[in-house]
């Protein structure tokens, strides 16, 4: 990918999601956040209006995150060589297939949850995996986790203010497990 292609793709996605580069954040870390947020927040209608190149990049990036591979960025914008990505460092996605699998940029890995992995059925049950609350006391994340421990569904979590992308983030890091439910 050329720097010009990256800028065009980034600009198109930022038109759909409100996401800016954080201070001292690498381009690769930003690209990962951008792809994950695009997957969880862009509506199906908006997804279908995006360019084929952008759809393909999002799907391929989500697949690369899942597999611990290097994502497609301009030369010199990557954090680590591919071998370092497979070590399970913080920020590496695990388990779930995230690709939207829609439109012309369709991905092979999109089958579960009505083509929208990362979106869970409202009646799916949330189970806590970590026994101790891993979040700092006084934060929203700490409150969300406390509510998960009481048991509940995705609908309960959404009602409490938790987003699909945040649930997906917690599932990827083995903090919670989401099971069952009927596809929407």
C-alpha positions in Angstrom: 0.0 0.0 0.0 1.3 3.5 -0.8 1.1 6.4 1.6 -1.4 8.0 -0.7 -3.7 5.0 -0.7 -3.4 4.8 3.1 -4.4 8.5 3.5 -7.5 8.0 1.2 -8.6 4.9 3.0 -8.1 6.5 6.4 -10.0 9.6 5.3 -12.9 7.5 4.0 -13.2 5.5 7.3 -12.9 8.5 9.4 -15.9 9.9 7.6 -17.9 7.0 9.2 -16.3 6.7 12.6 -15.0 9.4 14.9 -11.5 8.3 15.5 -8.3 10.2 15.7 -4.6 9.2 16.1 -3.7 9.3 19.8 -0.7 11.1 21.1 2.4 8.8 20.7 0.2 6.1 19.0 1.8 4.2 16.1 0.2 4.1 12.7 -0.2 0.3 13.1 -2.0 0.6 16.4 -4.2 3.3 15.0 -5.0 1.2 11.9 -6.0 -1.7 14.2 -8.4 0.5 16.2 -9.8 2.0 13.0 -10.6 -1.4 11.5 -12.1 -2.7 14.8 -14.2 0.4 15.2 -15.3 0.3 11.5 -16.4 -3.3 12.0 -18.5 -2.6 15.1 -19.9 0.9 14.3 -20.5 1.2 10.6 -24.0 0.3 9.6 -24.7 -2.1 6.8 -26.1 0.7 4.6 -22.9 2.8 5.2 -20.7 -0.3 4.7 -22.3 -0.8 1.2 -21.5 2.8 0.2 -17.7 2.4 1.0 -15.3 1.8 -1.8 -14.3 -1.8 -2.6 -10.7 -1.0 -1.6 -11.7 0.2 1.8 -14.0 -2.8 2.4 -11.3 -5.1 1.4 -8.7 -3.4 3.6 -11.0 -3.6 6.7 -11.8 -7.3 6.1 -8.1 -8.2 5.5 -7.0 -6.1 8.5 -9.5 -7.8 10.8 -8.3 -11.2 9.5 -4.7 -10.2 10.0 -5.5 -9.1 13.6 -7.2 -12.4 14.3 -4.3 -14.4 13.0 -1.6 -12.2 14.5 -0.3 -11.2 11.1 1.1 -7.9 9.8 -1.6 -5.5 8.5 -1.3 -3.8 5.1 0.2 -0.3 5.7 2.7 1.9 3.8 6.3 0.8 4.1 7.9 1.8 7.4 4.6 2.1 9.3 4.7 -1.3 11.1 5.5 -1.7 14.8 7.2 -5.1 14.9 8.2 -7.9 12.5 5.5 -10.6 12.0 7.2 -13.1 14.4 6.7 -10.7 17.3 3.0 -10.4 16.7 2.3 -14.1 17.5 3.5 -13.8 21.1 0.2 -12.8 22.5 1.2 -9.2 23.5 -1.5 -6.8 24.6 -3.6 -5.6 21.8 -3.5 -8.8 19.7 -6.9 -10.0 18.7 -7.7 -13.6 19.6 -10.3 -16.1 18.6 -13.3 -14.4 17.0 -13.5 -13.8 13.3 -14.2 -10.1 12.9 -14.5 -9.6 9.2 -17.7 -8.0 8.1 -17.9 -10.2 5.0 -20.2 -7.9 3.1 -20.2 -6.1 -0.1 -17.7 -6.6 -2.9 -14.8 -6.7 -0.5 -16.2 -9.9 1.0 -14.0 -12.0 3.3 -14.0 -15.7 3.6 -14.1 -15.7 7.4 -17.5 -14.1 7.9 -20.2 -16.6 8.7 -21.4 -16.4 12.3 -23.9 -13.9 13.8 -25.7 -13.1 10.6 -22.6 -11.9 8.7 -21.7 -9.4 11.4 -19.2 -10.9 13.8 -18.6 -8.5 16.6 -22.4 -8.0 16.8 -23.9 -10.4 19.3 -27.5 -11.6 19.5 -29.4 -9.6 22.2 -30.4 -12.8 24.1 -26.8 -14.2 24.2 -25.5 -14.8 27.7 -22.4 -13.0 29.0 -20.2 -15.1 31.3 -17.2 -13.7 33.2 -13.9 -15.6 32.6 -11.6 -13.7 34.9 -12.5 -14.1 38.5 -11.1 -10.8 39.7 -12.2 -7.6 38.0 -9.3 -6.6 35.8 -10.3 -2.9 35.5 -9.4 0.0 37.7 -12.0 0.8 40.4 -14.0 3.9 39.6 -14.0 3.4 35.8 -16.9 2.5 33.6 -15.1 -0.7 32.6 -15.0 -1.7 36.3 -18.7 -1.0 36.6 -19.5 -3.0 33.4 -17.5 -5.9 34.6 -19.3 -5.9 38.0 -22.6 -6.0 36.1 -21.4 -9.0 34.0 -20.6 -10.9 37.2 -24.3 -10.8 38.2 -25.1 -12.6 34.9 -27.0 -11.2 32.1 -27.4 -10.9 28.4 -26.0 -8.8 25.6 -29.2 -6.7 25.8 -28.6 -6.0 29.5 -25.1 -4.9 28.7 -26.2 -2.6 25.9 -28.8 -1.1 28.2 -26.0 -0.4 30.7 -24.1 1.5 28.0 -21.6 -1.2 26.9 -21.0 -1.1 23.1 -20.7 -4.1 20.7 -17.1 -3.1 20.0 -16.2 -3.1 23.7 -17.8 -6.5 24.2 -15.8 -7.8 21.3 -12.7 -6.3 22.8 -13.3 -8.1 26.1 -14.1 -11.4 24.3 -10.8 -11.1 22.3 -8.9 -10.7 25.6 -10.6 -13.6 27.3 -12.2 -11.3 29.9 -15.8 -12.4 29.1 -17.4 -15.1 27.1 -20.6 -14.6 25.0 -22.6 -17.7 24.3 -25.9 -18.8 22.8 -28.7 -16.5 21.7 -30.5 -16.4 18.4 -29.1 -14.6 15.4 -30.6 -11.3 14.8 
